[in-house]
């Protein structure tokens, strides 16, 4: 009787509305975050397939090994700034589609690398990985900006945390793909080419999803209209006004990346098992241990961004110190577990805050650039 009189329970209309909202949220998270999943996949996969590359084309010199690994990071710096400026000038939708398309093309190019003229496979792969990095860099500020601008008022932290969690999807998928190849008996060449090629498929799905379902950001359209009236887009007065917080977000992001990716790009070399599959299982375990950290970001609105960032940096420092002092004297599995604990502090701390905070504190007109 209470339900019939409206005194209890949820009516069909409310349930339908809630279901529609859930589907819309899932679509937004997938559309905004699939590029982040692709980013982490592409950054992780090269770490996993080095032995297969060397089995096909000979040992990597230290110089070439470092160049292939860092080429993506170098490209990312250009992509972040370049696509960020374009997104603020030309709009979110077109540039968001362009970054995904660039990711797809460059990942496909990486997977099909072959000797050309006087260039060997490693040199060609390096060039494609650099272009891939440009796309990776573009995805980061655009995912942040688009998610922040589409979030309901007062829910930016939760919306951005859900999009940020897509990083974990790509981070877990990379070692799983390699394990499937290894246990499936694939050759070394098939393993590295297929593994790199999966990143192209992910990015292509993102391109099609954005082209088919995304509309231009209303917040950006309003900000562009105001900027045209006042001629204030990225003026010196604007830059001076945001200079102090911009320095803060840039410096913490720089420090975080040096630590996180400086070490994270070589986990398959640092934490080796006695078997090839065992090393990839170590990678998967390390990445899997980051999951609680990603889940904790959903509570960031309650405990604060500053708290998460400080505790995250502190926890990372302690764990990395323990790995450093015990490396070579402790069992490898113990080191893997300690490093995995570090990933919890990473994903809940600066990994999340360096993504979320810029999206919340900078004005719409220069959000992607910053």
C-alpha positions, 0 to 999 in steps of 0.5 A, spaced: 500 500 500 505 504 501 508 503 494 502 504 491 501 511 495 508 513 493 510 512 500 516 507 499 520 504 494 522 506 487 517 507 481 518 505 474 519 512 472 525 513 477 528 506 476 528 508 468 531 514 470 536 511 474 538 506 469 539 511 463 543 515 468 548 509 469 548 508 462 550 515 460 555 515 466 558 508 463 558 511 456 562 518 458 567 514 462 569 509 457 569 515 451 573 520 456 577 514 459 579 509 453 585 514 451 588 513 458 587 506 458 590 506 451 596 510 454 598 506 459 597 500 455 602 503 450 607 505 455 607 498 459 607 494 453 614 496 450 616 494 457 613 487 456 616 485 449 623 487 450 626 480 450 621 478 444 624 484 440 631 482 442 630 474 440 628 477 433 633 482 431 639 482 436 640 485 443 638 492 444 644 496 446 643 500 452 643 507 448 637 504 443 634 501 449 633 507 453 632 511 446 626 507 445 623 507 452 624 515 452 621 516 445 614 516 448 615 520 453 619 525 449 613 525 444 608 526 450 611 532 452 610 535 445 603 532 445 601 535 452 602 542 450 601 542 442 594 538 443 592 542 449 593 549 446 589 546 440 584 544 444 583 551 448 583 554 441 579 549 436 575 545 441 575 539 445 571 534 440 576 535 434 582 534 438 580 529 442 578 525 436 585 527 433 589 524 439 585 517 438 586 517 431 594 519 432 594 513 437 591 508 433 595 510 427 602 510 430 601 504 434 599 500 428 606 503 425 609 500 431 606 493 430 608 493 423 615 496 424 620 493 419 627 495 416 627 501 411 632 503 407 638 504 411 634 504 418 633 498 422 627 495 425 629 498 432 630 505 429 623 505 425 620 503 431 623 508 435 620 513 430 613 510 431 614 510 438 615 518 438 609 519 434 605 515 439 608 519 445 605 525 441 598 522 442 599 519 449 601 526 451 595 529 448 590 524 451 592 526 458 590 534 458 584 532 454 581 527 458 582 531 464 579 537 461 573 534 458 571 530 464 571 536 468 567 540 464 562 534 463 561 533 471 555 535 475 556 541 479 560 538 486 562 531 483 568 533 479 572 529 483 568 523 483 567 523 475 575 524 474 576 519 479 572 514 475 575 516 468 582 516 471 581 509 473 581 507 466 589 507 466 588 501 470 585 497 465 590 498 460 596 497 465 593 490 467 591 488 459 598 489 457 601 483 461 595 479 460 596 480 452 603 478 453 601 472 457 596 469 452 601 469 447 606 466 451 601 460 453 598 460 446 605 458 443 606 464 439 613 466 436 617 472 438 615 476 432 608 474 433 608 476 440 611 483 440 607 485 433 600 483 436 602 486 443 603 492 440 597 492 435 592 491 440 594 498 442 592 500 435 585 497 436 583 500 443 585 507 440 581 506 434 575 504 438 576 510 442 576 514 435 569 511 433 566 512 439 568 519 440 566 521 433 559 517 433 557 520 440 561 526 443 558 533 442 562 539 443 563 542 451 558 547 453 563 550 458 568 551 452 563 554 447 561 559 453 569 560 455 570 561 447 565 566 447 567 570 453 574 570 451 572 573 444 568 579 447 574 581 452 580 578 447 583 575 454 584 568 451 591 566 454 593 573 455 599 575 459 594 577 465 591 570 465 598 567 465 600 571 471 594 570 475 595 562 474 602 562 474 603 560 482 598 554 481 601 552 474 608 552 477 605 547 483 602 543 478 608 542 473 613 541 479 609 536 482 607 532 476 615 533 473 617 529 480 612 524 480 613 522 472 621 522 474 620 517 479 614 513 477 616 512 469 623 512 470 622 506 474 616 503 472 619 503 464 624 497 466 620 493 471 621 487 467 628 488 467 628 490 475 624 484 477 626 478 473 623 471 474 627 464 472 622 464 467 619 468 461 612 467 463 614 468 471 617 475 469 610 477 466 606 474 472 611 479 476 609 485 472 601 483 472 602 482 480 605 489 481 600 492 476 594 489 480 596 491 486 595 498 484 587 497 484 586 499 491 589 505 490 585 507 484 579 505 488 581 509 494 581 515 489 573 515 489 574 518 496 578 523 495 572 528 495 572 527 502 579 527 505 582 532 500 587 532 494 592 535 498 592 529 503 592 524 498 598 527 494 602 528 500 601 521 503 602 518 496 609 521 495 611 519 502 608 512 501 612 511 495 618 514 498 618 509 503 617 503 499 622 505 494 627 506 499 626 499 502 626 496 495 633 500 494 636 498 500 634 490 500 635 489 492 640 483 491 639 481 499 632 479 499 628 474 495 625 477 488 618 476 490 618 480 497 621 486 492 615 485 487 610 485 493 614 492 496 614 495 489 607 493 488 605 496 495 608 502 492 603 502 486 598 503 491 600 510 494 602 512 487 595 510 484 591 513 490 596 519 491 600 523 485 598 519 480 591 521 481 592 528 484 596 530 478 590 528 473 585 531 477 587 538 481 589 541 474 582 540 471 579 543 477 583 549 479 584 552 472 579 556 468 576 553 462 579 557 457 586 555 458 584 548 462 587 543 457 593 548 456 595 548 463 
